[in-house]
């Protein structure tokens, strides 16, 4: 059973990484940047396929992933005629959106998970009612009665009851 938990954690982590990288991929494609690789894992290539100009696949070490956007630095060489598709030539706003899209994907995952938990498990109806209404419905414990009760409990503990 412990192995199943470890495997479930690893799959959830890899799924989170994949969604994170997919956020970068979608926004880079949307802004016309050239994305040549989208891989889950690192190391030697185990399996891949090419769709359009992007190679998708899985690598041997399942410890993350990456989305290769061409032209991340001015030193990167771009094919002739595609210099305008480099990451570094994009406006600052587009760069910020592409870089932030992965983190935004994590917020989206969290929102979806919380929604699924609320929809599947539900919430306590009293927690949704206003605090003023809850005060009316719950019995009030008066301060004087509470102090009398605490004093009596203290006396009982002193005499060993």
C-alpha positions in Angstrom: 0.0 0.0 0.0 2.9 2.3 0.7 4.3 1.8 -2.8 0.9 2.8 -4.2 1.0 6.1 -2.3 4.5 6.8 -3.5 3.5 6.1 -7.1 0.4 8.2 -6.8 2.6 11.1 -5.5 5.0 10.7 -8.4 2.2 10.7 -10.9 0.6 13.7 -9.4 3.9 15.6 -9.3 4.6 14.7 -12.9 1.1 15.8 -13.9 1.7 19.1 -12.1 5.0 19.6 -14.0 3.4 18.7 -17.3 0.5 21.2 -16.8 3.1 23.9 -15.7 5.1 23.4 -18.9 1.9 23.3 -21.0 1.2 26.8 -19.7 4.5 28.0 -21.1 3.9 26.0 -24.3 0.4 27.4 -25.0 1.3 31.0 -24.4 4.5 30.8 -26.4 2.6 29.3 -29.3 -0.1 31.9 -29.0 2.5 34.7 -29.3 4.1 33.1 -32.3 7.3 32.0 -30.6 9.0 28.9 -31.9 8.7 25.9 -29.5 10.8 23.0 -30.6 10.6 20.6 -27.7 8.1 19.7 -25.0 9.4 16.8 -22.8 8.4 15.3 -19.5 11.6 14.2 -17.7 15.3 14.6 -18.3 18.1 12.5 -19.7 17.9 10.1 -22.6 14.9 10.2 -24.8 12.6 7.1 -24.3 9.7 8.0 -26.6 8.7 11.0 -28.7 6.7 12.1 -31.6 6.6 15.3 -33.7 3.5 17.4 -34.3 4.0 20.5 -36.4 7.4 22.0 -35.4 7.3 20.7 -31.8 8.7 17.3 -30.6 6.7 15.9 -27.7 8.0 13.1 -25.5 9.2 11.4 -22.4 12.7 11.1 -21.1 14.4 8.6 -18.7 14.6 10.6 -15.4 11.1 11.6 -14.3 12.3 14.5 -12.2 10.6 17.4 -14.0 10.2 18.6 -17.6 10.9 21.4 -20.0 9.5 23.3 -22.9 12.2 24.6 -25.3 11.4 28.0 -26.7 13.9 29.0 -29.3 15.8 32.3 -28.8 15.7 32.5 -25.0 18.9 34.5 -25.2 20.3 36.8 -27.9 23.2 34.3 -28.4 20.8 31.5 -29.5 21.0 31.0 -33.3 17.7 31.1 -35.1 17.1 29.6 -38.6 17.1 32.2 -41.3 13.8 34.1 -41.6 12.6 33.1 -38.2 14.5 35.6 -36.1 11.2 37.4 -35.3 9.9 34.2 -33.6 12.7 34.2 -31.0 11.7 34.7 -27.3 14.1 37.6 -26.8 12.6 39.6 -29.6 9.1 39.6 -28.1 7.9 42.5 -26.1 8.4 42.6 -22.3 4.7 42.0 -21.7 4.6 38.9 -23.9 7.8 37.5 -22.2 6.2 38.1 -18.8 3.0 36.3 -19.8 4.9 33.3 -21.2 7.1 33.0 -18.1 4.2 33.5 -15.7 1.9 31.1 -17.5 3.5 28.1 -15.8 2.9 29.5 -12.3 -0.6 30.6 -13.3 -1.3 26.9 -14.3 -0.6 25.9 -10.7 -3.2 28.4 -9.4 -5.6 27.0 -12.0 -4.9 23.4 -10.7 -5.5 24.5 -7.1 -8.8 26.2 -8.0 -10.0 23.1 -9.9 -9.0 20.8 -7.1 -10.8 22.9 -4.5 -13.9 23.1 -6.7 -13.8 19.3 -7.2 -13.5 18.8 -3.4 -16.4 21.1 -2.6 -18.5 19.6 -5.4 -17.7 16.0 -4.5 -17.5 16.1 -0.7 -19.4 19.2 0.1 -19.2 21.8 2.9 -20.9 22.2 6.2 -24.0 24.3 5.6 -23.6 26.2 8.9 -20.2 27.5 7.8 -22.0 29.3 4.9 -24.5 31.0 7.1 -23.7 34.4 8.4 -22.0 34.6 11.9 -24.9 36.6 13.2 -27.4 33.9 12.4 -25.1 31.2 13.9 -25.0 33.2 17.2 -28.8 33.0 17.4 -28.9 29.3 16.8 -26.1 28.3 19.2 -26.7 28.3 23.0 -24.9 31.1 24.7 -22.5 30.3 27.5 -22.6 33.2 30.0 -19.4 34.3 31.6 -20.7 34.0 35.2 -21.8 30.4 34.7 -18.6 29.5 33.0 -16.5 30.9 35.8 -18.7 29.1 38.4 -18.2 25.8 36.5 -14.4 26.3 36.3 -14.2 27.0 40.0 -16.2 23.9 40.9 -14.0 21.8 38.7 -10.9 23.3 40.4 -12.3 22.5 43.8 -13.1 18.9 42.8 -9.6 18.4 41.5 -8.1 19.8 44.8 -10.1 17.3 46.9 -9.4 14.4 44.5 -12.9 13.9 43.0 
